[in-house]
Amino acid sequence: MGREEDLLKRLEDVAEQNGRYRREAYLFVYAALEYTLNTLPERRHITGRELLEGISQYARKLYGGLAKTVFNHWGIGKTEDFGQIVFNLVDAGLMSKTEEDSIDDFKNVYDFEEEFD
């Protein structure tokens, strides 16, 4: 199994184990992390808020006005849901965090109605 196939399998396993969000949500968050890192002048650790901003930009780029509908289909209705996904990926060793990073960094960062309408 190649590196990409292995990563895909691990992401799918995390989604299946958690069961709360669809596997597409995990794939999207992982891809949004890469998208966000690629917008920076140099790669570095990013905050929850920075990732959420990147998620918003990436979602608009991919899904346009349907972003909120897509997220709802995946079980995501607020920024905290992205935090849950991120920390599930951290627990699985697929993302990293610092001591300063917290699930609370993802709480109420933006309102989905305002951000995606």
C-alpha positions, 0 to 999 in steps of 0.5 A, spaced: 500 500 500 502 506 498 503 512 502 497 516 500 492 509 500 495 508 507 493 515 509 486 515 506 485 508 510 487 511 516 483 517 515 477 512 514 478 508 520 478 514 524 472 516 521 469 509 522 471 509 530 468 516 531 462 515 527 459 522 529 462 525 522 462 522 515 469 520 512 468 526 507 469 531 513 475 528 515 478 528 508 476 535 507 479 537 514 486 534 512 486 537 505 484 544 508 490 543 513 494 542 507 491 548 503 492 553 509 499 551 510 500 552 502 498 559 503 503 561 508 510 564 506 513 558 510 510 552 513 509 552 520 504 550 526 497 553 525 492 555 530 485 553 531 483 559 528 488 559 522 485 553 520 478 555 521 479 561 516 483 556 511 477 551 512 472 557 510 476 559 504 477 552 502 470 550 502 468 556 498 473 554 493 470 547 493 463 548 494 461 555 493 454 557 496 453 549 497 459 549 503 454 549 509 449 544 505 455 540 504 458 540 512 451 539 514 450 533 510 457 531 513 454 532 520 458 539 521 454 545 524 459 549 528 466 550 528 467 546 534 465 540 530 471 541 526 475 542 532 472 535 534 475 532 528 482 535 528 483 532 535 480 526 533 486 526 528 491 528 533 489 522 537 490 518 531 497 521 530 495 524 523 495 531 526 499 534 531 498 539 537 502 544 541 501 544 549 497 551 548 492 548 543 485 546 545 479 544 543 476 550 546 480 554 540 475 552 535 469 554 539 464 559 536 469 562 531 464 564 526 457 563 525 456 558 519 449 562 517 454 568 516 460 565 514 457 561 508 451 564 506 
